[in-house]
Amino acid sequence: GFCIGIQVINEGSTKVEDWELTFQMNQAAINNSWNGNFQPRNRENSQSSKDYVVTPLDWGGLIEPGQSRHLGFCANKLGSDYKPQQMYASGQ
C-alpha cells in the first residue's frame, strides 16, 4: 500500500469556504483517510477508474488567506496504475 499527504492552500486575498478537491485514481482503493471526507464515484464504462471528491470536515471548511488544510489517505495498490492524477481544488 501507500499513503499520500495533501495540502490545500488559500493563496488568495479572501477567505475560501466550502472548498472541494477532486482527483482520479485508477488501480487503488482507499482504506484510511484523515481531515477530509473522501467519496469515490465510479466512472461510466469502467470498473477500475474512479473519480474521488473530497470535502472538508465541519471544522475545516473555512480557509483564511495564507492558511492551509492538511489531509490525506492510505490506499491498497490494485495494479501498476495506482497513483492519483488530475488533482484539482476549488472553492468559493
N, CA, C and O atoms as a CHARMM CRD file, in Angstrom:
* protein
*
  368
    1    1 GLY  N      0.81800  -1.19000   0.00000 PROA 1      0.00000
    2    1 GLY  CA     0.00000   0.00000   0.00000 PROA 1      0.00000
    3    1 GLY  C      0.85600   1.24500   0.00000 PROA 1      0.00000
    4    1 GLY  O      2.08100   1.18000  -0.10700 PROA 1      0.00000
    5    2 PHE  N      0.19300   2.38200   0.12100 PROA 2      0.00000
    6    2 PHE  CA     0.87100   3.66900   0.13000 PROA 2      0.00000
    7    2 PHE  C      0.00000   4.69200   0.84100 PROA 2      0.00000
    8    2 PHE  O     -1.20100   4.49000   1.01700 PROA 2      0.00000
    9    3 CYS  N      0.62400   5.79700   1.24700 PROA 3      0.00000
   10    3 CYS  CA    -0.08800   6.91400   1.86400 PROA 3      0.00000
   11    3 CYS  C      0.29800   8.20000   1.15200 PROA 3      0.00000
   12    3 CYS  O      1.42700   8.34400   0.68400 PROA 3      0.00000
   13    4 ILE  N     -0.64300   9.13100   1.07100 PROA 4      0.00000
   14    4 ILE  CA    -0.44900  10.41300   0.39400 PROA 4      0.00000
   15    4 ILE  C     -0.88400  11.52100   1.34200 PROA 4      0.00000
   16    4 ILE  O     -1.96100  11.44500   1.93400 PROA 4      0.00000
   17    5 GLY  N     -0.05500  12.55000   1.49100 PROA 5      0.00000
   18    5 GLY  CA    -0.42700  13.75300   2.21600 PROA 5      0.00000
   19    5 GLY  C     -0.74300  14.85500   1.22300 PROA 5      0.00000
   20    5 GLY  O     -0.04100  15.01400   0.22500 PROA 5      0.00000
   21    6 ILE  N     -1.79900  15.61800   1.48900 PROA 6      0.00000
   22    6 ILE  CA    -2.25100  16.67700   0.58900 PROA 6      0.00000
   23    6 ILE  C     -2.37400  17.95800   1.39100 PROA 6      0.00000
   24    6 ILE  O     -2.85500  17.94200   2.52400 PROA 6      0.00000
   25    7 GLN  N     -1.93900  19.07300   0.80700 PROA 7      0.00000
   26    7 GLN  CA    -2.08600  20.37100   1.44100 PROA 7      0.00000
   27    7 GLN  C     -2.91100  21.26200   0.52200 PROA 7      0.00000
   28    7 GLN  O     -2.54000  21.48700  -0.63000 PROA 7      0.00000
   29    8 VAL  N     -4.03400  21.77100   1.03200 PROA 8      0.00000
   30    8 VAL  CA    -4.87300  22.71700   0.30200 PROA 8      0.00000
   31    8 VAL  C     -4.56200  24.09100   0.86900 PROA 8      0.00000
   32    8 VAL  O     -4.79700  24.34300   2.05100 PROA 8      0.00000
   33    9 ILE  N     -4.03100  24.98800   0.03200 PROA 9      0.00000
   34    9 ILE  CA    -3.57100  26.30800   0.47000 PROA 9      0.00000
   35    9 ILE  C     -4.44100  27.39400  -0.15100 PROA 9      0.00000
   36    9 ILE  O     -4.75300  27.34500  -1.34100 PROA 9      0.00000
   37   10 ASN  N     -4.82900  28.36900   0.65900 PROA 10     0.00000
   38   10 ASN  CA    -5.51700  29.54800   0.13900 PROA 10     0.00000
   39   10 ASN  C     -4.45500  30.60300  -0.15500 PROA 10     0.00000
   40   10 ASN  O     -3.97000  31.27300   0.75600 PROA 10     0.00000
   41   11 GLU  N     -4.09900  30.74800  -1.42200 PROA 11     0.00000
   42   11 GLU  CA    -3.09500  31.72800  -1.83300 PROA 11     0.00000
   43   11 GLU  C     -3.72600  33.05300  -2.23500 PROA 11     0.00000
   44   11 GLU  O     -3.02300  33.96800  -2.66300 PROA 11     0.00000
   45   12 GLY  N     -5.04000  33.16500  -2.10100 PROA 12     0.00000
   46   12 GLY  CA    -5.74900  34.38400  -2.47600 PROA 12     0.00000
   47   12 GLY  C     -5.78100  35.39800  -1.35300 PROA 12     0.00000
   48   12 GLY  O     -5.13400  35.22600  -0.32000 PROA 12     0.00000
   49   13 SER  N     -6.55200  36.47200  -1.57100 PROA 13     0.00000
   50   13 SER  CA    -6.64700  37.54700  -0.58500 PROA 13     0.00000
   51   13 SER  C     -7.98500  37.54400   0.15200 PROA 13     0.00000
   52   13 SER  O     -8.21800  38.39300   1.01200 PROA 13     0.00000
   53   14 THR  N     -8.86200  36.60100  -0.17600 PROA 14     0.00000
   54   14 THR  CA   -10.14300  36.47900   0.51800 PROA 14     0.00000
   55   14 THR  C    -10.30900  35.05500   1.04100 PROA 14     0.00000
   56   14 THR  O     -9.67400  34.12200   0.55100 PROA 14     0.00000
   57   15 LYS  N    -11.16500  34.90800   2.03200 PROA 15     0.00000
   58   15 LYS  CA   -11.37700  33.57800   2.61200 PROA 15     0.00000
   59   15 LYS  C    -12.05800  32.65000   1.60300 PROA 15     0.00000
   60   15 LYS  O    -12.80400  33.09100   0.72800 PROA 15     0.00000
   61   16 VAL  N    -11.77800  31.35900   1.75200 PROA 16     0.00000
   62   16 VAL  CA   -12.39600  30.33000   0.91300 PROA 16     0.00000
   63   16 VAL  C    -13.29200  29.48600   1.81100 PROA 16     0.00000
   64   16 VAL  O    -12.85700  29.00200   2.85600 PROA 16     0.00000
   65   17 GLU  N    -14.53700  29.31400   1.39800 PROA 17     0.00000
   66   17 GLU  CA   -15.47700  28.47300   2.13500 PROA 17     0.00000
   67   17 GLU  C    -15.94100  27.33800   1.23000 PROA 17     0.00000
   68   17 GLU  O    -15.96000  27.46500   0.00600 PROA 17     0.00000
   69   18 ASP  N    -16.30600  26.24900   1.84600 PROA 18     0.00000
   70   18 ASP  CA   -16.86900  25.11100   1.10900 PROA 18     0.00000
   71   18 ASP  C    -15.97700  24.65600  -0.03500 PROA 18     0.00000
   72   18 ASP  O    -16.44800  24.47200  -1.15700 PROA 18     0.00000
   73   19 TRP  N    -14.70800  24.47700   0.24100 PROA 19     0.00000
   74   19 TRP  CA   -13.78400  24.00500  -0.79200 PROA 19     0.00000
   75   19 TRP  C    -14.03600  22.53100  -1.09400 PROA 19     0.00000
   76   19 TRP  O    -14.66300  21.80500  -0.32200 PROA 19     0.00000
   77   20 GLU  N    -13.52400  22.12800  -2.24300 PROA 20     0.00000
   78   20 GLU  CA   -13.67700  20.74900  -2.69300 PROA 20     0.00000
   79   20 GLU  C    -12.42400  20.36200  -3.46600 PROA 20     0.00000
   80   20 GLU  O    -11.85500  21.17500  -4.19400 PROA 20     0.00000
   81   21 LEU  N    -12.01400  19.14500  -3.30500 PROA 21     0.00000
   82   21 LEU  CA   -10.84900  18.60900  -4.00500 PROA 21     0.00000
   83   21 LEU  C    -11.31300  17.41300  -4.81900 PROA 21     0.00000
   84   21 LEU  O    -12.06800  16.57600  -4.32400 PROA 21     0.00000
   85   22 THR  N    -10.86400  17.33000  -6.06900 PROA 22     0.00000
   86   22 THR  CA   -11.20600  16.17900  -6.90100 PROA 22     0.00000
   87   22 THR  C     -9.93200  15.57900  -7.47700 PROA 22     0.00000
   88   22 THR  O     -8.96500  16.29000  -7.75200 PROA 22     0.00000
   89   23 PHE  N     -9.94200  14.27000  -7.65400 PROA 23     0.00000
   90   23 PHE  CA    -8.82700  13.59900  -8.30900 PROA 23     0.00000
   91   23 PHE  C     -9.29000  12.25900  -8.85200 PROA 23     0.00000
   92   23 PHE  O    -10.35200  11.75000  -8.49400 PROA 23     0.00000
   93   24 GLN  N     -8.46900  11.70800  -9.72000 PROA 24     0.00000
   94   24 GLN  CA    -8.74000  10.39400 -10.30400 PROA 24     0.00000
   95   24 GLN  C     -7.69400   9.41800  -9.79200 PROA 24     0.00000
   96   24 GLN  O     -6.52000   9.76500  -9.66500 PROA 24     0.00000
   97   25 MET  N     -8.12000   8.20500  -9.50000 PROA 25     0.00000
   98   25 MET  CA    -7.18800   7.16400  -9.09300 PROA 25     0.00000
   99   25 MET  C     -7.70000   5.84300  -9.65400 PROA 25     0.00000
  100   25 MET  O     -8.82000   5.42400  -9.36100 PROA 25     0.00000
  101   26 ASN  N     -6.88100   5.20300 -10.45000 PROA 26     0.00000
  102   26 ASN  CA    -7.33900   4.03400 -11.18800 PROA 26     0.00000
  103   26 ASN  C     -7.25800   2.73200 -10.40900 PROA 26     0.00000
  104   26 ASN  O     -8.29300   2.16000 -10.06800 PROA 26     0.00000
  105   27 GLN  N     -6.08100   2.25800 -10.12500 PROA 27     0.00000
  106   27 GLN  CA    -5.92900   0.91600  -9.56100 PROA 27     0.00000
  107   27 GLN  C     -5.49600   0.96300  -8.10200 PROA 27     0.00000
  108   27 GLN  O     -4.43500   0.45900  -7.73200 PROA 27     0.00000
  109   28 ALA  N     -6.34000   1.57900  -7.28300 PROA 28     0.00000
  110   28 ALA  CA    -6.08400   1.66400  -5.84600 PROA 28     0.00000
  111   28 ALA  C     -7.41100   1.83400  -5.12100 PROA 28     0.00000
  112   28 ALA  O     -8.38400   2.33100  -5.68800 PROA 28     0.00000
  113   29 ALA  N     -7.43600   1.42000  -3.87100 PROA 29     0.00000
  114   29 ALA  CA    -8.63700   1.53800  -3.04200 PROA 29     0.00000
  115   29 ALA  C     -8.25700   2.15800  -1.70400 PROA 29     0.00000
  116   29 ALA  O     -7.42300   1.61900  -0.97800 PROA 29     0.00000
  117   30 ILE  N     -8.87100   3.29100  -1.38100 PROA 30     0.00000
  118   30 ILE  CA    -8.59700   3.97900  -0.11900 PROA 30     0.00000
  119   30 ILE  C     -9.09400   3.12400   1.04400 PROA 30     0.00000
  120   30 ILE  O    -10.22700   2.64300   1.04100 PROA 30     0.00000
  121   31 ASN  N     -8.21400   2.94300   2.04600 PROA 31     0.00000
  122   31 ASN  CA    -8.59500   2.17300   3.22900 PROA 31     0.00000
  123   31 ASN  C     -8.55800   2.99200   4.51400 PROA 31     0.00000
  124   31 ASN  O     -9.00800   2.52100   5.55900 PROA 31     0.00000
  125   32 ASN  N     -8.02500   4.21300   4.45100 PROA 32     0.00000
  126   32 ASN  CA    -7.94800   5.08000   5.61800 PROA 32     0.00000
  127   32 ASN  C     -7.76500   6.50800   5.11900 PROA 32     0.00000
  128   32 ASN  O     -7.08500   6.73400   4.11800 PROA 32     0.00000
  129   33 SER  N     -8.36700   7.47200   5.80800 PROA 33     0.00000
  130   33 SER  CA    -8.19800   8.87500   5.41800 PROA 33     0.00000
  131   33 SER  C     -8.26000   9.75200   6.65700 PROA 33     0.00000
  132   33 SER  O     -8.71900   9.31900   7.71400 PROA 33     0.00000
  133   34 TRP  N     -7.79400  10.99200   6.52000 PROA 34     0.00000
  134   34 TRP  CA    -7.82700  11.91600   7.64000 PROA 34     0.00000
  135   34 TRP  C     -8.09600  13.33200   7.15500 PROA 34     0.00000
  136   34 TRP  O     -7.68100  13.72200   6.06400 PROA 34     0.00000
  137   35 ASN  N     -8.79300  14.08800   7.98100 PROA 35     0.00000
  138   35 ASN  CA    -9.09600  15.50700   7.80700 PROA 35     0.00000
  139   35 ASN  C     -9.88500  15.83800   6.54800 PROA 35     0.00000
  140   35 ASN  O     -9.81600  16.96900   6.06600 PROA 35     0.00000
  141   36 GLY  N    -10.62700  14.89000   6.00800 PROA 36     0.00000
  142   36 GLY  CA   -11.48400  15.13900   4.84700 PROA 36     0.00000
  143   36 GLY  C    -12.43800  13.98400   4.63500 PROA 36     0.00000
  144   36 GLY  O    -12.19500  12.86900   5.09700 PROA 36     0.00000
  145   37 ASN  N    -13.52200  14.25700   3.93500 PROA 37     0.00000
  146   37 ASN  CA   -14.48700  13.22600   3.54600 PROA 37     0.00000
  147   37 ASN  C    -14.16700  12.79600   2.12100 PROA 37     0.00000
  148   37 ASN  O    -14.41300  13.55100   1.18100 PROA 37     0.00000
  149   38 PHE  N    -13.62800  11.60300   1.94700 PROA 38     0.00000
  150   38 PHE  CA   -13.22400  11.07300   0.64600 PROA 38     0.00000
  151   38 PHE  C    -14.34500  10.18400   0.11100 PROA 38     0.00000
  152   38 PHE  O    -14.65500   9.15100   0.70500 PROA 38     0.00000
  153   39 GLN  N    -14.95300  10.58000  -1.00600 PROA 39     0.00000
  154   39 GLN  CA   -16.05800   9.82500  -1.58500 PROA 39     0.00000
  155   39 GLN  C    -15.71100   9.39000  -3.00500 PROA 39     0.00000
  156   39 GLN  O    -15.45400  10.24100  -3.85800 PROA 39     0.00000
  157   40 PRO  N    -15.69500   8.08500  -3.28000 PROA 40     0.00000
  158   40 PRO  CA   -15.42300   7.62100  -4.64400 PROA 40     0.00000
  159   40 PRO  C    -16.66300   7.73800  -5.51500 PROA 40     0.00000
  160   40 PRO  O    -17.79300   7.60600  -5.04600 PROA 40     0.00000
  161   41 ARG  N    -16.42300   7.98800  -6.78700 PROA 41     0.00000
  162   41 ARG  CA   -17.50300   7.99500  -7.77300 PROA 41     0.00000
  163   41 ARG  C    -17.02800   7.18700  -8.96400 PROA 41     0.00000
  164   41 ARG  O    -16.08300   7.57900  -9.64900 PROA 41     0.00000
  165   42 ASN  N    -17.67700   6.06400  -9.21400 PROA 42     0.00000
  166   42 ASN  CA   -17.29000   5.22300 -10.34800 PROA 42     0.00000
  167   42 ASN  C    -17.51000   5.96200 -11.65900 PROA 42     0.00000
  168   42 ASN  O    -18.51000   6.65700 -11.84000 PROA 42     0.00000
  169   43 ARG  N    -16.56500   5.79900 -12.56000 PROA 43     0.00000
  170   43 ARG  CA   -16.71500   6.37300 -13.89500 PROA 43     0.00000
  171   43 ARG  C    -17.57800   5.44500 -14.73000 PROA 43     0.00000
  172   43 ARG  O    -17.55200   4.22600 -14.55500 PROA 43     0.00000
  173   44 GLU  N    -18.32800   6.02200 -15.62000 PROA 44     0.00000
  174   44 GLU  CA   -19.13000   5.20600 -16.52600 PROA 44     0.00000
  175   44 GLU  C    -18.21300   4.35100 -17.38600 PROA 44     0.00000
  176   44 GLU  O    -17.13800   4.79400 -17.79000 PROA 44     0.00000
  177   45 ASN  N    -18.63600   3.13500 -17.66300 PROA 45     0.00000
  178   45 ASN  CA   -17.91000   2.20400 -18.53900 PROA 45     0.00000
  179   45 ASN  C    -16.54400   1.79900 -18.00000 PROA 45     0.00000
  180   45 ASN  O    -15.67200   1.40900 -18.77600 PROA 45     0.00000
  181   46 SER  N    -16.34000   1.88100 -16.68900 PROA 46     0.00000
  182   46 SER  CA   -15.04100   1.49700 -16.13700 PROA 46     0.00000
  183   46 SER  C    -15.22700   0.87400 -14.76000 PROA 46     0.00000
  184   46 SER  O    -15.93600   1.41800 -13.91300 PROA 46     0.00000
  185   47 GLN  N    -14.59900  -0.24600 -14.54800 PROA 47     0.00000
  186   47 GLN  CA   -14.64700  -0.90600 -13.24600 PROA 47     0.00000
  187   47 GLN  C    -13.51900  -0.42600 -12.33800 PROA 47     0.00000
  188   47 GLN  O    -13.67500  -0.40800 -11.11700 PROA 47     0.00000
  189   48 SER  N    -12.38300  -0.03600 -12.92100 PROA 48     0.00000
  190   48 SER  CA   -11.21500   0.27500 -12.09800 PROA 48     0.00000
  191   48 SER  C    -10.95100   1.76700 -11.93500 PROA 48     0.00000
  192   48 SER  O    -10.31000   2.15600 -10.95900 PROA 48     0.00000
  193   49 SER  N    -11.41700   2.62200 -12.85000 PROA 49     0.00000
  194   49 SER  CA   -11.16900   4.05900 -12.74400 PROA 49     0.00000
  195   49 SER  C    -12.20600   4.69700 -11.83500 PROA 49     0.00000
  196   49 SER  O    -13.40600   4.45900 -11.97200 PROA 49     0.00000
  197   50 LYS  N    -11.72500   5.50700 -10.90800 PROA 50     0.00000
  198   50 LYS  CA   -12.63600   6.19300 -10.00400 PROA 50     0.00000
  199   50 LYS  C    -12.24700   7.65300  -9.89800 PROA 50     0.00000
  200   50 LYS  O    -11.06700   8.00100  -9.85500 PROA 50     0.00000
  201   51 ASP  N    -13.25600   8.49200  -9.85800 PROA 51     0.00000
  202   51 ASP  CA   -13.06700   9.88700  -9.50600 PROA 51     0.00000
  203   51 ASP  C    -13.38600   9.99400  -8.02400 PROA 51     0.00000
  204   51 ASP  O    -14.34200   9.38600  -7.54200 PROA 51     0.00000
  205   52 TYR  N    -12.59200  10.76100  -7.30900 PROA 52     0.00000
  206   52 TYR  CA   -12.83300  10.98800  -5.89100 PROA 52     0.00000
  207   52 TYR  C    -13.16000  12.45100  -5.67900 PROA 52     0.00000
  208   52 TYR  O    -12.56600  13.32900  -6.30400 PROA 52     0.00000
  209   53 VAL  N    -14.10000  12.70400  -4.80100 PROA 53     0.00000
  210   53 VAL  CA   -14.44300  14.05300  -4.38100 PROA 53     0.00000
  211   53 VAL  C    -14.16000  14.12400  -2.88800 PROA 53     0.00000
  212   53 VAL  O    -14.62300  13.28700  -2.11400 PROA 53     0.00000
  213   54 VAL  N    -13.39400  15.13300  -2.49700 PROA 54     0.00000
  214   54 VAL  CA   -13.03500  15.30900  -1.09300 PROA 54     0.00000
  215   54 VAL  C    -13.64300  16.62100  -0.61200 PROA 54     0.00000
  216   54 VAL  O    -13.42100  17.67300  -1.21200 PROA 54     0.00000
  217   55 THR  N    -14.40400  16.55300   0.46200 PROA 55     0.00000
  218   55 THR  CA   -14.96800  17.74600   1.08000 PROA 55     0.00000
  219   55 THR  C    -14.42000  17.85000   2.50200 PROA 55     0.00000
  220   55 THR  O    -14.01500  16.84800   3.09000 PROA 55     0.00000
  221   56 PRO  N    -14.40900  19.07000   3.05400 PROA 56     0.00000
  222   56 PRO  CA   -13.82100  19.24800   4.38600 PROA 56     0.00000
  223   56 PRO  C    -14.71000  18.69300   5.48600 PROA 56     0.00000
  224   56 PRO  O    -15.92300  18.55500   5.32500 PROA 56     0.00000
  225   57 LEU  N    -14.07800  18.38000   6.60200 PROA 57     0.00000
  226   57 LEU  CA   -14.82200  18.08400   7.82100 PROA 57     0.00000
  227   57 LEU  C    -15.43300  19.39200   8.31600 PROA 57     0.00000
  228   57 LEU  O    -15.04200  20.46600   7.85800 PROA 57     0.00000
  229   58 ASP  N    -16.37400  19.31600   9.23500 PROA 58     0.00000
  230   58 ASP  CA   -17.08100  20.51400   9.70500 PROA 58     0.00000
  231   58 ASP  C    -16.14100  21.63000  10.14000 PROA 58     0.00000
  232   58 ASP  O    -16.39500  22.79900   9.84900 PROA 58     0.00000
  233   59 TRP  N    -15.08000  21.29100  10.82200 PROA 59     0.00000
  234   59 TRP  CA   -14.16700  22.29400  11.35900 PROA 59     0.00000
  235   59 TRP  C    -13.21500  22.85700  10.30800 PROA 59     0.00000
  236   59 TRP  O    -12.56300  23.86700  10.57300 PROA 59     0.00000
  237   60 GLY  N    -13.10700  22.24900   9.12500 PROA 60     0.00000
  238   60 GLY  CA   -12.08900  22.65800   8.16100 PROA 60     0.00000
  239   60 GLY  C    -12.59100  23.32700   6.90500 PROA 60     0.00000
  240   60 GLY  O    -11.82500  23.50200   5.95700 PROA 60     0.00000
  241   61 GLY  N    -13.86800  23.71100   6.86800 PROA 61     0.00000
  242   61 GLY  CA   -14.43900  24.26300   5.64300 PROA 61     0.00000
  243   61 GLY  C    -13.96900  25.65700   5.28400 PROA 61     0.00000
  244   61 GLY  O    -13.94700  26.01300   4.10500 PROA 61     0.00000
  245   62 LEU  N    -13.59700  26.44700   6.26400 PROA 62     0.00000
  246   62 LEU  CA   -13.15100  27.81900   6.02800 PROA 62     0.00000
  247   62 LEU  C    -11.62600  27.86800   6.02100 PROA 62     0.00000
  248   62 LEU  O    -10.97500  27.40000   6.95500 PROA 62     0.00000
  249   63 ILE  N    -11.06200  28.44400   4.94900 PROA 63     0.00000
  250   63 ILE  CA    -9.61100  28.63300   4.88000 PROA 63     0.00000
  251   63 ILE  C     -9.35100  30.12100   4.65300 PROA 63     0.00000
  252   63 ILE  O     -9.67500  30.66200   3.59500 PROA 63     0.00000
  253   64 GLU  N     -8.77000  30.77000   5.64500 PROA 64     0.00000
  254   64 GLU  CA    -8.43200  32.19300   5.54400 PROA 64     0.00000
  255   64 GLU  C     -7.24000  32.37400   4.60200 PROA 64     0.00000
  256   64 GLU  O     -6.49800  31.42300   4.36100 PROA 64     0.00000
  257   65 PRO  N     -7.04700  33.59500   4.06400 PROA 65     0.00000
  258   65 PRO  CA    -5.88900  33.84500   3.19700 PROA 65     0.00000
  259   65 PRO  C     -4.58200  33.45700   3.89400 PROA 65     0.00000
  260   65 PRO  O     -4.36100  33.80100   5.05500 PROA 65     0.00000
  261   66 GLY  N     -3.73500  32.74800   3.18000 PROA 66     0.00000
  262   66 GLY  CA    -2.44900  32.32500   3.72100 PROA 66     0.00000
  263   66 GLY  C     -2.50700  31.06900   4.57000 PROA 66     0.00000
  264   66 GLY  O     -1.46400  30.54000   4.95700 PROA 66     0.00000
  265   67 GLN  N     -3.70000  30.58200   4.86600 PROA 67     0.00000
  266   67 GLN  CA    -3.83000  29.36500   5.66400 PROA 67     0.00000
  267   67 GLN  C     -3.98400  28.14400   4.76200 PROA 67     0.00000
  268   67 GLN  O     -4.18800  28.26000   3.55400 PROA 67     0.00000
  269   68 SER  N     -3.88100  26.98000   5.38000 PROA 68     0.00000
  270   68 SER  CA    -3.99600  25.73900   4.60800 PROA 68     0.00000
  271   68 SER  C     -4.67300  24.66400   5.44700 PROA 68     0.00000
  272   68 SER  O     -4.83900  24.80300   6.65900 PROA 68     0.00000
  273   69 ARG  N     -5.05300  23.59900   4.77400 PROA 69     0.00000
  274   69 ARG  CA    -5.59200  22.40600   5.41700 PROA 69     0.00000
  275   69 ARG  C     -4.75700  21.21700   4.96600 PROA 69     0.00000
  276   69 ARG  O     -4.43700  21.07900   3.78600 PROA 69     0.00000
  277   70 HSD  N     -4.41300  20.36700   5.91500 PROA 70     0.00000
  278   70 HSD  CA    -3.63200  19.16100   5.62800 PROA 70     0.00000
  279   70 HSD  C     -4.56200  17.96000   5.74200 PROA 70     0.00000
  280   70 HSD  O     -5.26000  17.79800   6.74400 PROA 70     0.00000
  281   71 LEU  N     -4.56800  17.13200   4.72600 PROA 71     0.00000
  282   71 LEU  CA    -5.40100  15.94400   4.71000 PROA 71     0.00000
  283   71 LEU  C     -4.67500  14.85300   3.95400 PROA 71     0.00000
  284   71 LEU  O     -3.59900  15.08500   3.40300 PROA 71     0.00000
  285   72 GLY  N     -5.24600  13.67800   3.92500 PROA 72     0.00000
  286   72 GLY  CA    -4.58400  12.61400   3.19600 PROA 72     0.00000
  287   72 GLY  C     -5.29900  11.29300   3.31600 PROA 72     0.00000
  288   72 GLY  O     -6.37400  11.18500   3.90500 PROA 72     0.00000
  289   73 PHE  N     -4.66300  10.28700   2.73300 PROA 73     0.00000
  290   73 PHE  CA    -5.25100   8.95500   2.75000 PROA 73     0.00000
  291   73 PHE  C     -4.18000   7.89600   2.56400 PROA 73     0.00000
  292   73 PHE  O     -3.07800   8.17500   2.09300 PROA 73     0.00000
  293   74 CYS  N     -4.52400   6.68500   2.94200 PROA 74     0.00000
  294   74 CYS  CA    -3.73500   5.49200   2.64500 PROA 74     0.00000
  295   74 CYS  C     -4.60000   4.59600   1.76800 PROA 74     0.00000
  296   74 CYS  O     -5.82500   4.57900   1.89500 PROA 74     0.00000
  297   75 ALA  N     -3.95200   3.85400   0.87900 PROA 75     0.00000
  298   75 ALA  CA    -4.70000   3.01300  -0.06200 PROA 75     0.00000
  299   75 ALA  C     -3.94000   1.73100  -0.35800 PROA 75     0.00000
  300   75 ALA  O     -2.72600   1.64700  -0.17300 PROA 75     0.00000
  301   76 ASN  N     -4.67500   0.74700  -0.81700 PROA 76     0.00000
  302   76 ASN  CA    -4.09400  -0.50700  -1.29400 PROA 76     0.00000
  303   76 ASN  C     -3.89400  -0.41500  -2.79600 PROA 76     0.00000
  304   76 ASN  O     -4.78300   0.03300  -3.52000 PROA 76     0.00000
  305   77 LYS  N     -2.73400  -0.83800  -3.26500 PROA 77     0.00000
  306   77 LYS  CA    -2.47100  -0.89400  -4.70200 PROA 77     0.00000
  307   77 LYS  C     -3.20600  -2.09300  -5.29400 PROA 77     0.00000
  308   77 LYS  O     -3.15200  -3.19700  -4.75300 PROA 77     0.00000
  309   78 LEU  N     -3.89400  -1.86100  -6.41600 PROA 78     0.00000
  310   78 LEU  CA    -4.60600  -2.93300  -7.10700 PROA 78     0.00000
  311   78 LEU  C     -4.00900  -3.20200  -8.48400 PROA 78     0.00000
  312   78 LEU  O     -4.54100  -4.00800  -9.24800 PROA 78     0.00000
  313   79 GLY  N     -2.90900  -2.53000  -8.79900 PROA 79     0.00000
  314   79 GLY  CA    -2.24000  -2.67100 -10.08600 PROA 79     0.00000
  315   79 GLY  C     -1.13300  -1.64400 -10.18200 PROA 79     0.00000
  316   79 GLY  O     -0.84800  -0.94300  -9.21100 PROA 79     0.00000
  317   80 SER  N     -0.50700  -1.54600 -11.34000 PROA 80     0.00000
  318   80 SER  CA     0.63200  -0.63700 -11.50300 PROA 80     0.00000
  319   80 SER  C      0.20800   0.81300 -11.73900 PROA 80     0.00000
  320   80 SER  O      1.02800   1.71600 -11.57000 PROA 80     0.00000
  321   81 ASP  N     -1.04100   1.06500 -12.12100 PROA 81     0.00000
  322   81 ASP  CA    -1.54100   2.42100 -12.38600 PROA 81     0.00000
  323   81 ASP  C     -2.33100   2.91600 -11.17400 PROA 81     0.00000
  324   81 ASP  O     -3.53500   3.15600 -11.26200 PROA 81     0.00000
  325   82 TYR  N     -1.63700   3.06600 -10.04100 PROA 82     0.00000
  326   82 TYR  CA    -2.31100   3.36900  -8.77800 PROA 82     0.00000
  327   82 TYR  C     -2.18700   4.82100  -8.33000 PROA 82     0.00000
  328   82 TYR  O     -2.90300   5.23800  -7.41900 PROA 82     0.00000
  329   83 LYS  N     -1.30200   5.60200  -8.94100 PROA 83     0.00000
  330   83 LYS  CA    -1.03400   6.95600  -8.44500 PROA 83     0.00000
  331   83 LYS  C     -2.19300   7.91000  -8.74000 PROA 83     0.00000
  332   83 LYS  O     -2.77800   7.86100  -9.82200 PROA 83     0.00000
  333   84 PRO  N     -2.52900   8.78500  -7.76900 PROA 84     0.00000
  334   84 PRO  CA    -3.57000   9.78700  -8.01000 PROA 84     0.00000
  335   84 PRO  C     -3.15900  10.72100  -9.14900 PROA 84     0.00000
  336   84 PRO  O     -1.98200  11.04800  -9.30200 PROA 84     0.00000
  337   85 GLN  N     -4.13700  11.14500  -9.94100 PROA 85     0.00000
  338   85 GLN  CA    -3.89600  12.01600 -11.08600 PROA 85     0.00000
  339   85 GLN  C     -4.95900  13.10700 -11.13100 PROA 85     0.00000
  340   85 GLN  O     -6.00300  13.00500 -10.48700 PROA 85     0.00000
  341   86 GLN  N     -4.67300  14.14500 -11.89900 PROA 86     0.00000
  342   86 GLN  CA    -5.63200  15.21400 -12.17800 PROA 86     0.00000
  343   86 GLN  C     -6.27900  15.73500 -10.89900 PROA 86     0.00000
  344   86 GLN  O     -7.50200  15.72200 -10.76300 PROA 86     0.00000
  345   87 MET  N     -5.45100  16.19200  -9.96700 PROA 87     0.00000
  346   87 MET  CA    -5.94700  16.69600  -8.69200 PROA 87     0.00000
  347   87 MET  C     -6.22300  18.19300  -8.81300 PROA 87     0.00000
  348   87 MET  O     -5.34900  18.97000  -9.19600 PROA 87     0.00000
  349   88 TYR  N     -7.45500  18.58300  -8.47800 PROA 88     0.00000
  350   88 TYR  CA    -7.87000  19.98000  -8.56700 PROA 88     0.00000
  351   88 TYR  C     -8.60300  20.38300  -7.29800 PROA 88     0.00000
  352   88 TYR  O     -9.35400  19.59500  -6.72300 PROA 88     0.00000
  353   89 ALA  N     -8.37400  21.62700  -6.86700 PROA 89     0.00000
  354   89 ALA  CA    -9.09400  22.18500  -5.72700 PROA 89     0.00000
  355   89 ALA  C     -9.93100  23.36000  -6.21300 PROA 89     0.00000
  356   89 ALA  O     -9.51100  24.11600  -7.09000 PROA 89     0.00000
  357   90 SER  N    -11.11600  23.50400  -5.63600 PROA 90     0.00000
  358   90 SER  CA   -11.97200  24.64400  -5.96200 PROA 90     0.00000
  359   90 SER  C    -12.69500  25.07100  -4.69300 PROA 90     0.00000
  360   90 SER  O    -12.82900  24.28900  -3.75200 PROA 90     0.00000
  361   91 GLY  N    -13.15500  26.30000  -4.67200 PROA 91     0.00000
  362   91 GLY  CA   -13.87000  26.81300  -3.51300 PROA 91     0.00000
  363   91 GLY  C    -14.47200  28.16100  -3.81500 PROA 91     0.00000
  364   91 GLY  O    -14.25500  28.74200  -4.87900 PROA 91     0.00000
  365   92 GLN  N    -15.23400  28.64700  -2.85400 PROA 92     0.00000
  366   92 GLN  CA   -15.91500  29.93100  -3.03600 PROA 92     0.00000
  367   92 GLN  C    -15.40800  30.92700  -2.03400 PROA 92     0.00000
  368   92 GLN  O    -15.85800  32.07300  -2.02100 PROA 92     0.00000
